[in-house]
């Protein structure tokens, strides 16, 4: 029906620090028009200070942060706005909190070898999460359960291929040209490339 609004979608790009969550989530946002947010920006100053000092957060530190993220998605859902969030979401219990926000949350887990991710982290600048915290994150990582809505992508792929694969496999719709023609046209080939790789 002409003019019918599609239901809002809410995507969380998850994984350990250094997996490329922000890059992929931003890419999905640019290609589809989903509202982007970086979960790290929701951390209170005390959490940031702990991570800068190389001290892993515990669950008591994370619960208020996760609830704020769930509330943000719920507020956008009430506005009819689809979202894509870059968030570690390492444990099932953390993802359960995020699911308490909008009616449905879908996850894109960026997974890969510790060696590759550690190498990426050592090359990063101006980021408070040190490579030394990677082992603590991998230790608590719980992969998506069968009853959780989501997909898993290999972080070794180039970022543009990860974005294209996420958009294609989640069935997201690229933004119409009038919502940012230059950005959409420059990335439209990514969806075609992913489709060609998968075959008929």
C-alpha angles and dihedrals in degrees: 000000000000113000094012111147117232116232113265115261125210119201126184117197103207140183142100122311111283095031092111100254096148094046093049095042091050090048092052089049093050093048098043106024094241112154109259127216132174111220092207089067090063093060115110117240092258092059092048091050091052092050093046087055091052093250113140116233117244126216092265088061093048105047097074090044092051092047090053090053092049090049091050092053091045091052091050090048090054087055091050091246121142117220143199117201129192104216134147093228088175101166131053088234090056091051089048089059091050089051089058088073115061121013093259134019124189123201133215108196114202103204133173148125121323090228094058094045093046090052090052092049093052089055095052122101132197094023123122097211107092124210087242090072093058094088092052090051094048089048092061097036112124114192121228113284121229091256094054118096109237152083136246122228130188112245092212089076117095114266094248091055091048090052092047092048093049093049093046098044094045091047093235118168119236113238118265115256093252089062092063112329096185095053095043095048092049093055103032091097089065092071091048091050092052091047092050091051093053093051126209 
